[in-house]
Amino acid sequence: MNNAPHAPTRRRPVVAGAIARAAGGLPLSTLAQTGPYPNKTIQVVVPFPAGGIVDNVTRKLGTELSASLGQTLVVENKGGAGGSIGAAQVARAKADGYTLLTAFDTHAVNPLLYKLTFDSDKDLKPIALIATSPLVLVVHPSVPAKTLRELVDLGKSKPDTLHYASTGAGSSNHLTTELFKATTGASFNHVPYKGGAPAITDVLGGQVQVMFVSVTSVLAHIRAGKMRALAVTTRERIPALPDVPTVSDTYPGFEATSWVGLLAPAGVPADVVNKLNGGVNAALKSPEFQKFLEEQSLRPAGGTPEQFAAFMKAETQKWGAVIKRQNIQVE
């Protein structure tokens, strides 16, 4: 009887040893991390600075996924080279589902513009398309054009006298403007910026006069009369700007969107990909997340990993043709 209280103590190393032998001698710290995915913190790399559309969407989605997966998602901002630096980090990460990438539209064209240290198709695996976003064509109020056709006529009659802003070579607003030029024959001079904030500031100041830009970024300025919205790039008009026509109303077939999607290192097990894909699709049905996207003028997407892969392939082909035709290069 005197030995009874000590019996559990004698059994503990035996049980631990049996577990370790059954697991091939793995240490207990490793055993603690095994089991159904996920059972530890997930890192999501945002390949752009904090505060932008990709960062905002990732953090809001992370809240939804943390709740559904039962694990914390931690965001790491790793900007540079159109998002390719952060993408390279994830491409080299362990393929266990604990390091993910939130990609922007530049991801589809970076292989055409940069000398990458990884293969986008082979080293990264699509999980889900999260959302798409229309762009709006705005001009400074000093520009005499009140309609899209008038702007094109101005760009033809006085070539390169109007300047257009972008957030850098290969950005969605850069490529969309070049597609617009190729479609219409108008001519505007490109002025690249290192980010949306300085570009928008100079449009507001009239230093540059034209810009395709995300609706959320300039909606308040449009409503205040500090910018004039001429058209949106989706096929249908958008709720935030119901009186603004689409580019395709004047030039049928024209369409351009920016987008955000989730990827993982290649080699991540199929069951992990499916669980993450299901989590994203479930989040997109959340009223709170839908409200957030609507406030950002973003459209929920979702779908399967295969559909996201096909979407990115189509984007690469579409914008690759524009890059080639307009001879676009990263300096």
SVG drawing of the C-alpha trace seen along z (x, -y; Angstrom):
<svg xmlns="http://www.w3.org/2000/svg" viewBox="-26 -72 43 74">
<polyline fill="none" stroke="black" stroke-width="0.4" points="0.0,0.0 2.9,-2.3 4.0,-1.9 0.6,-2.7 1.1,-6.5 4.3,-6.0 3.0,-3.5 2.0,-6.1 5.5,-7.6 7.2,-4.3 4.9,-3.9 5.4,-7.3 8.9,-6.6 7.6,-3.2 4.6,-4.7 6.7,-7.6 9.4,-5.1 6.7,-3.0 5.3,-6.0 8.7,-7.1 9.6,-3.6 6.2,-3.4 7.0,-6.7 10.5,-5.6 12.3,-7.3 10.9,-10.8 11.3,-13.2 8.2,-14.2 8.5,-17.8 8.0,-16.5 5.2,-14.2 3.3,-17.1 3.2,-18.6 1.9,-15.5 -1.8,-14.7 -4.6,-16.2 -3.8,-19.4 -3.4,-22.1 -2.0,-21.8 0.3,-24.8 0.4,-28.4 0.2,-29.0 2.3,-31.7 0.9,-33.6 3.4,-35.7 2.0,-38.8 4.5,-39.9 3.6,-43.6 3.8,-46.2 1.2,-46.4 -2.0,-48.4 -2.6,-47.6 -5.4,-45.5 -3.5,-42.2 -2.6,-42.8 -6.1,-43.9 -7.7,-40.9 -5.2,-38.5 -5.7,-39.7 -9.5,-39.6 -9.4,-36.1 -6.9,-35.1 -9.5,-35.9 -12.1,-33.7 -9.7,-30.8 -8.3,-31.0 -11.8,-30.4 -12.6,-27.5 -9.3,-25.8 -8.7,-26.3 -5.2,-27.7 -3.7,-31.2 -2.7,-32.6 0.3,-35.1 0.9,-37.5 4.5,-38.3 4.9,-41.2 7.7,-40.6 7.5,-43.1 9.6,-43.8 9.9,-43.0 6.2,-43.0 5.6,-40.4 8.2,-37.9 10.5,-38.2 7.8,-37.0 6.7,-34.4 10.2,-33.0 10.3,-32.7 7.1,-30.5 8.3,-28.5 11.4,-27.5 9.4,-26.7 8.6,-23.3 5.6,-21.8 3.6,-21.1 0.8,-23.7 2.2,-25.9 3.7,-28.5 1.3,-30.1 1.3,-32.9 -1.3,-35.5 -0.7,-36.5 -1.8,-39.6 -2.5,-39.9 1.2,-40.7 2.0,-37.0 0.7,-35.9 3.0,-38.2 6.1,-38.3 7.7,-35.4 7.5,-37.5 9.1,-40.6 11.6,-39.4 14.4,-36.8 12.8,-34.7 14.7,-32.4 11.9,-29.9 9.3,-28.4 5.9,-29.8 4.1,-26.9 6.3,-24.1 7.2,-25.5 3.8,-26.8 0.4,-25.2 -2.9,-27.1 -5.3,-26.8 -8.1,-29.2 -9.0,-32.5 -10.2,-34.8 -11.6,-37.9 -11.4,-40.0 -11.6,-43.8 -12.6,-46.2 -10.5,-49.2 -11.9,-52.6 -10.4,-55.0 -10.1,-58.4 -8.8,-61.8 -7.9,-65.0 -10.7,-67.6 -8.5,-69.8 -8.7,-67.2 -11.4,-68.5 -12.7,-65.0 -16.1,-64.3 -16.5,-60.8 -14.3,-57.9 -14.6,-58.7 -13.5,-62.3 -10.5,-61.1 -9.5,-58.7 -9.9,-61.6 -7.7,-63.8 -5.1,-61.0 -5.1,-60.7 -5.1,-64.4 -2.5,-65.3 -0.4,-62.2 1.7,-61.9 0.6,-65.3 -1.4,-63.5 0.5,-61.4 -0.8,-58.3 0.2,-57.0 0.9,-53.4 2.2,-51.6 5.1,-50.3 5.9,-48.2 3.8,-45.1 1.2,-46.3 -2.5,-45.8 -3.0,-49.5 0.0,-49.7 -1.0,-46.7 -4.6,-47.8 -3.6,-51.2 -1.4,-49.7 -4.3,-47.4 -6.5,-50.4 -4.0,-52.2 -3.6,-49.2 -7.4,-48.9 -8.2,-52.5 -5.1,-53.9 -4.9,-56.7 -1.4,-57.7 -0.5,-58.6 2.9,-58.9 3.7,-56.4 4.8,-57.7 5.5,-54.8 5.4,-55.2 6.5,-53.0 3.1,-52.3 -0.5,-53.5 -0.4,-56.4 2.1,-58.6 0.5,-57.9 -2.9,-58.9 -1.5,-62.0 0.0,-63.2 -3.3,-62.6 -5.1,-64.6 -2.4,-67.4 -2.6,-67.3 1.0,-66.3 -0.3,-63.3 -3.8,-63.3 -4.9,-59.8 -5.0,-56.5 -6.7,-53.1 -6.9,-52.4 -8.8,-50.2 -12.2,-51.7 -11.7,-51.6 -8.5,-53.7 -10.2,-56.7 -14.0,-56.4 -13.9,-59.2 -12.0,-61.5 -14.5,-60.7 -17.4,-61.6 -15.7,-64.8 -15.2,-65.9 -11.4,-65.7 -11.3,-63.1 -13.6,-62.4 -14.5,-58.7 -15.0,-57.9 -15.4,-54.1 -14.9,-50.9 -13.1,-47.8 -15.7,-45.1 -18.3,-44.0 -21.1,-45.3 -21.5,-48.5 -20.6,-48.3 -22.8,-49.2 -20.3,-51.7 -20.4,-53.7 -23.8,-52.9 -23.7,-56.0 -20.2,-55.2 -20.3,-53.2 -18.0,-50.3 -15.1,-50.5 -16.8,-47.7 -19.9,-49.9 -17.7,-51.9 -15.1,-49.2 -16.8,-45.8 -14.8,-43.0 -12.6,-45.2 -12.2,-43.8 -9.6,-43.9 -9.6,-43.0 -7.1,-42.8 -7.3,-39.7 -6.1,-38.1 -5.5,-34.4 -4.0,-31.9 -1.1,-29.5 1.2,-27.0 4.5,-25.4 4.3,-22.6 4.2,-19.2 1.7,-20.2 -0.5,-17.1 -3.8,-17.0 -5.8,-16.7 -4.2,-19.9 -4.9,-21.8 -8.5,-20.6 -8.9,-21.7 -7.5,-25.1 -9.6,-25.5 -12.7,-24.5 -11.8,-27.1 -11.5,-29.9 -14.8,-28.9 -16.5,-28.8 -15.1,-32.2 -16.5,-33.7 -19.9,-32.7 -19.5,-34.5 -21.8,-37.6 -19.0,-39.5 -16.4,-38.7 -18.8,-39.4 -19.6,-42.8 -15.8,-43.5 -15.3,-42.6 -18.3,-44.8 -16.9,-47.7 -13.6,-47.3 -15.5,-47.0 -14.1,-43.4 -16.1,-40.5 -15.9,-37.1 -14.5,-34.4 -13.7,-31.0 -13.9,-27.7 -11.5,-24.8 -7.7,-24.8 -7.9,-23.6 -10.2,-26.6 -7.7,-29.0 -4.8,-27.4 -6.8,-27.8 -7.6,-31.4 -3.9,-32.3 -2.9,-30.6 -5.5,-32.7 -4.2,-35.9 -0.6,-35.1 -1.6,-34.5 -3.8,-37.6 -1.3,-40.0 1.7,-38.3 0.3,-39.3 0.0,-42.9 3.5,-42.9 4.9,-41.6 2.8,-43.9 3.6,-47.0 7.2,-46.0 6.9,-46.4 10.1,-45.8 11.1,-46.3 13.9,-48.7"/>
</svg>
